[in-house]
Amino acid sequence: MRIGVGSDTHNKRKNCRRIVEIFNEASVACVIHTGDITQAKTLDVFADLTMPLMGVFGNNDQEREALESAIEQYGFEFREPPWVLTLAGRSICLVHDPLEFPSSEQHSFDLRLHGHTHRFCEDRVAGQLTFNPGECAGMMLGLNAVGIVDLSALTAEVRKF
């Protein structure tokens, strides 16, 4: 199973349209957003995804009532971080800020996904992958990125746009 990963779209709808194209073309099973959508009208763009969208709220998701209404309207699923779930037999922890991850001494996950930093991160420690594809909301063509994670192999790739 392959999943799409994006974060920190910050209401940049032009970028979000490209993100939707990338994930639809890649035929990922679902898309995970690790926070900072910012405004509900951005979810209107994500409604064109051909697969489910799920994620966590970020520190800039302050229009909560409007966001929650759009999430319900489109059948998306978002929660407060940390959100621990299982997909394809893999334990996954979703947060916005990497400081929100539960203590690694108490919790071990196959995959840890985060955003917030706008910086690429792919760390593997003791069989655990921590991943952030990096900047999604920038204005510089070719420097924005989303990720595709293969849950079977527990590998990640970055797609720049």
JONORQUI-V742349 format. One record per residue. N is the residue number from 1. RES is the residue in one small letter. SS is DSSP state (2 for helix, 1 for strand, 0 for the rest). Layout:
n = {N/N}
res = {RES/RES}
ss = {SS/SS}
//
This chain:
n = {1/2/3/4/5/6/7/8/9/10/11/12/13/14/15/16/17/18/19/20/21/22/23/24/25/26/27/28/29/30/31/32/33/34/35/36/37/38/39/40/41/42/43/44/45/46/47/48/49/50/51/52/53/54/55/56/57/58/59/60/61/62/63/64/65/66/67/68/69/70/71/72/73/74/75/76/77/78/79/80/81/82/83/84/85/86/87/88/89/90/91/92/93/94/95/96/97/98/99/100/101/102/103/104/105/106/107/108/109/110/111/112/113/114/115/116/117/118/119/120/121/122/123/124/125/126/127/128/129/130/131/132/133/134/135/136/137/138/139/140/141/142/143/144/145/146/147/148/149/150/151/152/153/154/155/156/157/158/159/160/161}
res = {m/r/i/g/v/g/s/d/t/h/n/k/r/k/n/c/r/r/i/v/e/i/f/n/e/a/s/v/a/c/v/i/h/t/g/d/i/t/q/a/k/t/l/d/v/f/a/d/l/t/m/p/l/m/g/v/f/g/n/n/d/q/e/r/e/a/l/e/s/a/i/e/q/y/g/f/e/f/r/e/p/p/w/v/l/t/l/a/g/r/s/i/c/l/v/h/d/p/l/e/f/p/s/s/e/q/h/s/f/d/l/r/l/h/g/h/t/h/r/f/c/e/d/r/v/a/g/q/l/t/f/n/p/g/e/c/a/g/m/m/l/g/l/n/a/v/g/i/v/d/l/s/a/l/t/a/e/v/r/k/f}
ss = {0/1/1/1/1/1/0/0/0/0/0/0/2/2/2/2/2/2/2/2/2/2/2/2/2/2/0/0/0/1/1/1/1/0/0/0/0/0/0/0/2/2/2/2/2/2/0/0/0/0/0/1/1/1/1/1/0/0/0/0/0/0/0/2/2/2/2/2/2/2/2/2/2/2/0/0/1/1/1/0/0/0/1/1/1/1/1/0/0/1/1/1/1/1/0/0/0/2/2/2/0/0/0/0/0/0/0/0/0/0/1/1/1/0/0/0/0/0/0/0/1/1/1/1/1/0/0/1/1/1/1/1/0/0/0/0/0/0/0/0/0/0/0/0/1/1/1/1/1/1/0/0/0/0/1/1/1/1/1/1/0}
//
